[in-house]
Amino acid sequence: MNNKKTLLWLFIASGVVALSAHAFFFYQWGHGQFMVGPNDGTAQMLPFKQFLFEQYKNGAWFYAHDFGLGGGTYSQLAYYFSTSTFFLLTSVVVYLGQWFGLFGHADTVVFWGQAAVFISTFRLMIVIFTSTLVFRYMRVPSVYAFVGAVLYGASIMYFRHAAFWEFFADSYVWLPILVLGVEKIIREKKPTWLIIGTVLTLINNFYFAYMNLIFIGLYALLRLIMRFPDDRSTRMTQIRLYIPTLLLGFMISAIAFIPAAYGFLQNYRPAFSAPIEAFKIRDIVLFTSRLWIIPAVFFVLVFIRALHKHKPFLLFTILTGLFLLFHHSPLAGSAFNGFSAPQFRFEYMGAFAVAGAVAFGLPKLLNTNRKSLFISVGCTAALFLLALLFLVFFIDPSKWLFPIQLWTVIGTTIVTLLCLCLRWQRVLVTALILCTIFIANIYQYERLFVEGNLQKTSTAFLQSDQYDGQTQSALIHQVLATDARPLPRTEWMAGFRNNTPLVQDFAGNSAYSSIFNKHLLFFYYNHLQIDMNRESVSRYNGFGDRANLHSLFQTTYKLVDPKEDTPIPYGFVLKDTNDQYHLYENELVLPFARVATAIYSEEDLAELSMLEREHAMLTGVIARDEIARDTYDATATDKMPQATIHPVGGTYEDGVLTVTEKKGGIDIKVGERAENEVDDYLSFYLKNRDATAPLFPLTVNEFETSRKSLKSIYKTEENHLTIRVQSSDTLSLRVPKGSYDLRDFQLYSESYDLLREASETNEPLDVSISNHHLHVTVPNAKDGSLLTVPVPYEKGWEVTVNGEKADLEQVNYAFLGVQLSQGDNEVRFSYLPPFFRLSVGLSSAGLILAMLWHIYRKKKTPQ
C-alpha cells in the first residue's frame, strides 16, 4: 500500500471515528439541540463567534466599539477566538459558503449553535489524524498508532471542552505537534516542526500555550534523561537546538501573542486567597471522573513488568503517573492556571500520555507470556474492584456515581480484559476503538446533556425572550434606526447575560469576558463604586441606575420588562412600547465628545464621595495630577451624621449586623427632605462574616443586587458599595439571616442641577467613527482645554491634533482625552493592537531568520 493511499485511508478512518464519537450530539442536532453549554457556551462562545465573524467580514480587525464600552479585539478577545486557527478557518468556509449561497445567514447565534457539532467533528478528525502520524513517526505500527490517537482524541475531556468552552478543545491539536517537534530534534536534529508547533500554540491561545509549554518542557526533560535507539542528537545538541527554535517560534508568533499576552497582563482579577491543598481525592479516574477516565488496558500494560524495559512505553507511563498525581493536586491545578484558583483544564495532557503508553505497549503484548498476562489482568480486575468498593463504602456515591457511565466503563473493562486473556489482538484493537466511542457518547448524554444541562441549549431557547427575543431587539433597532448620534448605547440584558448586546447587535454598556481592560474594571470597582446588580469578576454592566454616569457615557436608551418593576434612572422618559417591553430614552444624554476647561486632579478627588466625582466629570474633567490646574470645590453634604440607624430583625452594634430572622437589616431614618432632593447615594462597607455562607441578596429600597460567597472564586473582593435609590425618609437595607460587617456609611442627595446644566450648555461636536479610527472636529478651542470621549483608555490608542502627534491622556479615570490648542482642532484617535509595530517587526524578522537558518542547515547537512 503506497503512502498516499495509507494517508487517505487514515483520513477516512479518522473521519469515521470522529463522526461516530459525536453520534449522540448529531442525534440531538436533528432535534434542535446544540453541542453548546447553557452557561458560558451561550453567554460567551456563541456571541463571540457571531460578533467576531461580522467584525472580520466587515474589515474591523483591531477594535470594537460595541464590545461592552469598547475594547481591542486582539488584546481582549484573543483568549477566545480572535486568533484561533479553527475559528478563522471556519469563518473563511462560512464566508465562502455565503458567497456561493450554500449557507443562510451567519449573523445569528443559532447558525453558530448549529455549526458547533460539525466544527467539533472536523477538529476531532484532525486530532486523530495528526496524533496517529506522530505516533507512527515514533515507530509505533499504524494500527496501534491509530488506537492511541483515538484514545487521546476521543477522551472525555475533549467533549467537555468542546461543549462548554469550545476554544479549549483546540489545544488537543497543538500538543502532538509539539511532541513531534521535540522528537524531530532528538531523532533528526531538525527544528522546523518544533518551530511550527510553538508558533501555532502561541498564536492560537496564550493561556493554553502556557500549559502546553509546561508539558513539552517536562517531555523534553524526560527525553534528555531517557535515550531511545533512534536518537541522533546528543543532550548538548538538543539544548543548543531548543533555544533558537523556541526563540524563533516566539518571534514568528509575536504579531498575535504579544497583544494577547499584554491584554492578559493588563486584566485585573483579585488574587485567589483561599488555602490550596497539595493533595485531595477528587474522583476515581477508573470510572467516575468527569475529566479523565483511564482505560483498563493501560493498567494491564503497566502491570506487565517486562514492558518497563521498553523505554518509550516507560516514558509515557511516567508521564501518566505525573498527571495522575497532578489530577489529585489542587496545588498543581493552581500552577497550571497561572498560580491562581485551581483549575484542571490541563488533563488532556494526561490523556495523551495514556494514549502514548497504550500505543507503545499494545504491540509488545504479542511477545508477553500467558502467565504474565493473566497476572496483569488479575491485578487490573482487583484494582477496579477495590476502587468500586472504596467508592461505595468510603465515599458518598451520590456525589460521583453516574450509573450509565459507571456500568459502561465496567462493561468495556470486562470486554477489554476478556480480549486480553484470549489474546484476541485484532478483536482487542477493534474493541478499544468501539469502547472509546461508546463511552464518549454515554458521557455526552449523562455528564453533558443531563448533568451539564446541554438539554437547555436549543433553537427554541436561542430564539426566546430569555436570550434573543425578537420583540426585544425589534423595539431597540426600530429606535436606533432613526438616531443619528455617533454611538448611542442601550442598556438591556436578557436575564444576567452581559453579552446580550452582541447577540442582539446593538451598542450596549455591558460585557462578560475573562480578559478586560483593567482601567475600566477599576473605574467600576474603585473610582465610582458602581454596583452592577450582581457581584462577579469578568463582568460589568450598566451604571447602577446613576443618571449622571448614564448621560456621561452615552446610555441613550433603556429597555425594561414592565412586569419586573425595574428602576428607571432620572431623565429617562418613555419613548416606545410594544406588547411586552417599554423603551425609555435619556433626555439628558451629553454629547459624545466634550471639551472641558476645568481640569481636576484625581488625587484631590480621592477623599471625596462618588457623587462629587460624578459632579467633577459634569463640570470639567478628572485627569492626572501633572496636567490638573483647577481645584474642585465640594458642595455635597453627608447626611449620615443627622440620620439614625434602627436594626430590623436582629441587632446592629459596633459595626456588626446580626440578622436573626429570615430577612432583616437596618432602617436609616433620614428625616425631613428638601424638595430638590431626587436621589440618594448610600455608600457603605458590607462583608459576610461567615466564610461558608452562599451567595446572598442585598436590597436597599427599590435597588436589588447580590453578593458572592466568600469561598467563591468569582468574588471581586470589593466590599465598599455605593447604591443609588430614590430619595425617601427611610432607607431600608435588607440581607438574609447571618452576621455581617456593616460600617463606613455615607449618604448624599442628588438634585441633578449640574446634569441639567451640562445637558443644556454642551454643544455637540462633529464626530465620525470608523472601525479603529475616531475623528472629532473642535472649533474655537481654548489653549490647554481638554477633549474627552467615552472610549476606554488602553495601550494601542494614538492621537493627532491638526496632523501632529499629541500626548494621549487617561481622563475620567478610564477614558480617552487629549489637550487642545488655541483655535480650531482636528483630532484623530487611531487604534492598533498593543506593540503592533514591534510585533510585526519581530514576526517578520523571525520568519526571515527561520528561513535563513533552514537554508544554512540544509547546505551544511550532507545529503
KAPEDA-V56401 format. One record per pair of residues at least 6 apart in sequence whose C-alpha atoms are under 6 Angstrom apart, sorted by the first residue. I is the first residue (numbers start at 1). GAP is how many residues later the second one is. D is the distance in whole Angstrom. If there is no record, write none. Layout:
i:I gap:GAP d:D
i:I gap:GAP d:D
This chain:
i:14 gap:111 d:5
i:14 gap:114 d:6
i:14 gap:115 d:6
i:15 gap:110 d:5
i:18 gap:103 d:5
i:18 gap:106 d:6
i:18 gap:107 d:5
i:21 gap:416 d:5
i:24 gap:417 d:6
i:32 gap:426 d:5
i:32 gap:427 d:6
i:33 gap:424 d:6
i:33 gap:425 d:4
i:34 gap:79 d:6
i:34 gap:423 d:6
i:34 gap:424 d:6
i:35 gap:81 d:6
i:35 gap:82 d:6
i:35 gap:128 d:5
i:36 gap:127 d:5
i:37 gap:126 d:6
i:37 gap:127 d:5
i:37 gap:417 d:5
i:38 gap:416 d:6
i:38 gap:419 d:6
i:41 gap:123 d:5
i:46 gap:63 d:6
i:47 gap:455 d:6
i:47 gap:456 d:5
i:50 gap:57 d:6
i:60 gap:711 d:5
i:62 gap:10 d:6
i:62 gap:11 d:5
i:63 gap:8 d:6
i:63 gap:9 d:4
i:63 gap:10 d:5
i:63 gap:709 d:5
i:64 gap:6 d:6
i:64 gap:7 d:6
i:66 gap:441 d:5
i:68 gap:441 d:5
i:68 gap:442 d:5
i:68 gap:443 d:5
i:69 gap:440 d:6
i:74 gap:186 d:6
i:75 gap:184 d:5
i:75 gap:185 d:5
i:75 gap:188 d:4
i:76 gap:187 d:6
i:76 gap:439 d:5
i:76 gap:440 d:6
i:78 gap:182 d:6
i:79 gap:126 d:6
i:83 gap:121 d:5
i:84 gap:120 d:5
i:97 gap:6 d:5
i:127 gap:26 d:6
i:127 gap:46 d:5
i:128 gap:21 d:5
i:128 gap:22 d:6
i:128 gap:25 d:6
i:131 gap:18 d:5
i:131 gap:45 d:6
i:132 gap:13 d:5
i:132 gap:14 d:5
i:132 gap:17 d:5
i:134 gap:46 d:6
i:135 gap:10 d:5
i:136 gap:6 d:6
i:136 gap:9 d:6
i:144 gap:215 d:5
i:145 gap:214 d:5
i:148 gap:207 d:4
i:148 gap:211 d:5
i:151 gap:204 d:6
i:152 gap:199 d:5
i:152 gap:200 d:5
i:152 gap:203 d:5
i:156 gap:284 d:6
i:157 gap:134 d:5
i:158 gap:11 d:6
i:161 gap:7 d:5
i:161 gap:8 d:5
i:162 gap:7 d:5
i:174 gap:27 d:6
i:177 gap:20 d:5
i:178 gap:16 d:6
i:178 gap:19 d:5
i:181 gap:12 d:4
i:181 gap:13 d:4
i:184 gap:6 d:5
i:185 gap:6 d:5
i:186 gap:45 d:6
i:186 gap:47 d:5
i:187 gap:43 d:6
i:187 gap:44 d:4
i:187 gap:45 d:5
i:195 gap:50 d:6
i:195 gap:54 d:5
i:198 gap:51 d:5
i:199 gap:50 d:5
i:199 gap:54 d:5
i:201 gap:8 d:5
i:202 gap:7 d:5
i:202 gap:55 d:6
i:203 gap:50 d:5
i:203 gap:53 d:5
i:203 gap:54 d:5
i:224 gap:11 d:6
i:248 gap:598 d:5
i:251 gap:591 d:5
i:251 gap:592 d:5
i:251 gap:595 d:5
i:252 gap:591 d:4
i:252 gap:594 d:5
i:252 gap:595 d:6
i:254 gap:585 d:5
i:254 gap:589 d:6
i:255 gap:584 d:4
i:255 gap:585 d:5
i:255 gap:588 d:6
i:259 gap:574 d:6
i:259 gap:575 d:5
i:266 gap:252 d:6
i:267 gap:248 d:6
i:267 gap:249 d:5
i:267 gap:250 d:6
i:267 gap:251 d:5
i:268 gap:250 d:5
i:272 gap:68 d:6
i:272 gap:69 d:6
i:276 gap:55 d:6
i:277 gap:53 d:6
i:277 gap:54 d:6
i:278 gap:51 d:5
i:278 gap:52 d:6
i:278 gap:53 d:5
i:279 gap:49 d:6
i:279 gap:50 d:4
i:280 gap:48 d:5
i:280 gap:49 d:6
i:281 gap:47 d:6
i:283 gap:6 d:5
i:285 gap:7 d:6
i:285 gap:8 d:5
i:285 gap:9 d:6
i:286 gap:7 d:5
i:286 gap:8 d:6
i:287 gap:6 d:6
i:287 gap:119 d:6
i:287 gap:122 d:6
i:288 gap:112 d:6
i:296 gap:117 d:6
i:298 gap:60 d:6
i:299 gap:81 d:6
i:300 gap:76 d:5
i:300 gap:77 d:6
i:300 gap:80 d:6
i:303 gap:73 d:5
i:304 gap:72 d:6
i:308 gap:6 d:5
i:313 gap:44 d:5
i:313 gap:47 d:5
i:313 gap:48 d:6
i:316 gap:37 d:5
i:316 gap:40 d:6
i:316 gap:41 d:5
i:317 gap:40 d:6
i:319 gap:34 d:6
i:320 gap:30 d:6
i:320 gap:33 d:5
i:320 gap:34 d:6
i:323 gap:27 d:5
i:326 gap:6 d:5
i:330 gap:12 d:5
i:333 gap:9 d:4
i:333 gap:10 d:5
i:333 gap:11 d:5
i:334 gap:6 d:5
i:334 gap:7 d:5
i:334 gap:8 d:4
i:337 gap:6 d:6
i:412 gap:23 d:6
i:419 gap:9 d:5
i:449 gap:6 d:5
i:462 gap:6 d:6
i:463 gap:6 d:6
i:466 gap:28 d:5
i:467 gap:27 d:6
i:473 gap:31 d:6
i:488 gap:66 d:6
i:488 gap:68 d:5
i:489 gap:18 d:5
i:489 gap:19 d:5
i:489 gap:65 d:6
i:489 gap:66 d:5
i:489 gap:67 d:5
i:490 gap:18 d:5
i:490 gap:65 d:6
i:490 gap:66 d:6
i:490 gap:67 d:5
i:490 gap:68 d:5
i:491 gap:17 d:6
i:491 gap:67 d:5
i:492 gap:67 d:5
i:493 gap:7 d:5
i:498 gap:12 d:5
i:498 gap:13 d:5
i:498 gap:14 d:5
i:499 gap:12 d:5
i:499 gap:13 d:6
i:501 gap:7 d:5
i:509 gap:32 d:6
i:509 gap:33 d:5
i:510 gap:30 d:5
i:510 gap:31 d:4
i:511 gap:28 d:6
i:511 gap:29 d:6
i:512 gap:26 d:6
i:512 gap:27 d:4
i:513 gap:25 d:5
i:514 gap:24 d:5
i:519 gap:295 d:5
i:520 gap:294 d:6
i:524 gap:6 d:5
i:528 gap:82 d:6
i:529 gap:192 d:6
i:529 gap:193 d:6
i:530 gap:13 d:6
i:530 gap:14 d:6
i:531 gap:13 d:5
i:532 gap:9 d:6
i:532 gap:12 d:6
i:533 gap:172 d:4
i:534 gap:171 d:5
i:534 gap:172 d:5
i:535 gap:172 d:5
i:536 gap:178 d:5
i:536 gap:179 d:5
i:537 gap:177 d:5
i:537 gap:179 d:5
i:545 gap:24 d:5
i:547 gap:22 d:5
i:547 gap:23 d:6
i:551 gap:38 d:4
i:551 gap:39 d:5
i:552 gap:38 d:6
i:553 gap:237 d:6
i:556 gap:29 d:6
i:556 gap:30 d:5
i:557 gap:27 d:5
i:557 gap:28 d:5
i:557 gap:29 d:6
i:558 gap:25 d:6
i:558 gap:26 d:5
i:559 gap:23 d:6
i:559 gap:24 d:4
i:560 gap:21 d:6
i:560 gap:22 d:5
i:561 gap:20 d:5
i:571 gap:15 d:6
i:571 gap:16 d:6
i:571 gap:17 d:6
i:572 gap:12 d:6
i:572 gap:13 d:5
i:572 gap:14 d:4
i:573 gap:11 d:5
i:573 gap:12 d:5
i:574 gap:10 d:4
i:575 gap:8 d:6
i:575 gap:9 d:5
i:575 gap:10 d:6
i:576 gap:7 d:5
i:577 gap:6 d:6
i:588 gap:171 d:6
i:590 gap:169 d:6
i:591 gap:173 d:5
i:593 gap:195 d:6
i:593 gap:196 d:5
i:594 gap:193 d:6
i:594 gap:194 d:6
i:595 gap:191 d:6
i:595 gap:192 d:4
i:596 gap:24 d:5
i:596 gap:189 d:6
i:596 gap:190 d:5
i:597 gap:188 d:5
i:598 gap:22 d:5
i:598 gap:32 d:6
i:599 gap:21 d:6
i:599 gap:22 d:5
i:599 gap:23 d:6
i:599 gap:29 d:5
i:599 gap:30 d:6
i:599 gap:31 d:5
i:600 gap:22 d:5
i:600 gap:28 d:5
i:600 gap:30 d:5
i:601 gap:21 d:6
i:601 gap:22 d:6
i:601 gap:23 d:6
i:601 gap:24 d:5
i:601 gap:27 d:5
i:602 gap:20 d:6
i:602 gap:21 d:6
i:622 gap:189 d:6
i:622 gap:190 d:5
i:623 gap:188 d:5
i:638 gap:109 d:5
i:638 gap:110 d:5
i:639 gap:108 d:5
i:640 gap:106 d:6
i:640 gap:107 d:5
i:643 gap:26 d:5
i:643 gap:27 d:5
i:644 gap:24 d:6
i:644 gap:25 d:5
i:645 gap:22 d:6
i:645 gap:23 d:5
i:646 gap:20 d:5
i:646 gap:21 d:5
i:647 gap:18 d:6
i:647 gap:19 d:4
i:648 gap:16 d:5
i:648 gap:17 d:5
i:648 gap:18 d:5
i:649 gap:10 d:6
i:649 gap:12 d:5
i:649 gap:15 d:5
i:650 gap:8 d:5
i:650 gap:9 d:4
i:650 gap:10 d:5
i:651 gap:6 d:6
i:651 gap:7 d:5
i:655 gap:86 d:6
i:655 gap:87 d:5
i:655 gap:88 d:5
i:656 gap:84 d:6
i:656 gap:85 d:5
i:656 gap:86 d:6
i:657 gap:82 d:6
i:657 gap:83 d:5
i:658 gap:80 d:6
i:658 gap:81 d:4
i:659 gap:78 d:5
i:659 gap:79 d:5
i:660 gap:77 d:6
i:661 gap:76 d:6
i:662 gap:74 d:6
i:662 gap:75 d:5
i:663 gap:72 d:6
i:663 gap:73 d:4
i:663 gap:74 d:5
i:664 gap:70 d:5
i:664 gap:71 d:6
i:665 gap:68 d:6
i:665 gap:69 d:5
i:665 gap:70 d:6
i:666 gap:66 d:6
i:666 gap:67 d:5
i:667 gap:64 d:6
i:667 gap:65 d:4
i:668 gap:62 d:5
i:668 gap:63 d:5
i:669 gap:61 d:5
i:670 gap:59 d:5
i:670 gap:60 d:6
i:671 gap:58 d:5
i:676 gap:75 d:5
i:677 gap:72 d:6
i:677 gap:73 d:6
i:677 gap:74 d:5
i:678 gap:49 d:6
i:678 gap:72 d:6
i:678 gap:73 d:5
i:679 gap:46 d:6
i:679 gap:47 d:4
i:679 gap:48 d:4
i:679 gap:70 d:6
i:679 gap:71 d:5
i:680 gap:44 d:6
i:680 gap:45 d:5
i:680 gap:46 d:6
i:680 gap:47 d:5
i:680 gap:68 d:6
i:680 gap:69 d:4
i:681 gap:42 d:6
i:681 gap:43 d:5
i:681 gap:66 d:6
i:681 gap:67 d:5
i:682 gap:40 d:6
i:682 gap:41 d:5
i:682 gap:64 d:6
i:682 gap:65 d:5
i:683 gap:38 d:5
i:683 gap:39 d:4
i:683 gap:62 d:6
i:683 gap:63 d:5
i:684 gap:36 d:6
i:684 gap:37 d:5
i:684 gap:59 d:6
i:684 gap:60 d:5
i:684 gap:61 d:4
i:685 gap:34 d:6
i:685 gap:35 d:4
i:685 gap:57 d:5
i:685 gap:58 d:5
i:685 gap:59 d:6
i:686 gap:33 d:6
i:686 gap:55 d:6
i:686 gap:56 d:5
i:687 gap:53 d:6
i:687 gap:54 d:5
i:688 gap:52 d:4
i:689 gap:50 d:6
i:689 gap:51 d:5
i:691 gap:19 d:5
i:693 gap:16 d:6
i:694 gap:15 d:5
i:695 gap:12 d:6
i:695 gap:13 d:4
i:695 gap:14 d:5
i:696 gap:10 d:6
i:696 gap:11 d:5
i:697 gap:8 d:6
i:697 gap:9 d:4
i:698 gap:7 d:5
i:698 gap:8 d:5
i:698 gap:36 d:6
i:698 gap:37 d:5
i:699 gap:34 d:6
i:699 gap:35 d:5
i:700 gap:32 d:5
i:700 gap:33 d:4
i:701 gap:31 d:5
i:708 gap:7 d:5
i:766 gap:10 d:6
i:766 gap:11 d:5
i:767 gap:8 d:6
i:767 gap:9 d:5
i:768 gap:6 d:6
i:768 gap:7 d:5
i:772 gap:58 d:6
i:772 gap:59 d:5
i:773 gap:56 d:6
i:773 gap:57 d:5
i:774 gap:54 d:6
i:774 gap:55 d:5
i:775 gap:52 d:6
i:775 gap:53 d:5
i:776 gap:51 d:5
i:777 gap:48 d:6
i:777 gap:49 d:5
i:778 gap:46 d:6
i:778 gap:47 d:5
i:779 gap:45 d:4
i:780 gap:43 d:4
i:780 gap:44 d:5
i:781 gap:41 d:5
i:781 gap:42 d:5
i:782 gap:40 d:5
i:783 gap:38 d:5
i:783 gap:39 d:4
i:784 gap:35 d:6
i:784 gap:36 d:6
i:785 gap:34 d:6
i:785 gap:35 d:6
i:786 gap:32 d:6
i:786 gap:33 d:4
i:786 gap:34 d:6
i:787 gap:30 d:5
i:787 gap:31 d:5
i:788 gap:28 d:6
i:788 gap:29 d:4
i:789 gap:27 d:6
i:790 gap:25 d:6
i:791 gap:24 d:5
i:791 gap:25 d:6
i:792 gap:22 d:6
i:792 gap:23 d:4
i:793 gap:17 d:6
i:793 gap:21 d:5
i:793 gap:22 d:5
i:793 gap:23 d:5
i:795 gap:39 d:6
i:796 gap:35 d:5
i:796 gap:36 d:5
i:796 gap:37 d:5
i:796 gap:38 d:5
i:797 gap:33 d:6
i:797 gap:34 d:4
i:798 gap:31 d:6
i:798 gap:32 d:5
i:799 gap:7 d:6
i:799 gap:29 d:6
i:799 gap:30 d:4
i:800 gap:6 d:5
i:800 gap:27 d:6
i:800 gap:28 d:5
i:801 gap:25 d:6
i:801 gap:26 d:5
i:802 gap:23 d:6
i:802 gap:24 d:5
i:808 gap:10 d:5
i:809 gap:7 d:6
i:809 gap:8 d:5
i:809 gap:9 d:5
i:810 gap:6 d:5
i:811 gap:6 d:6
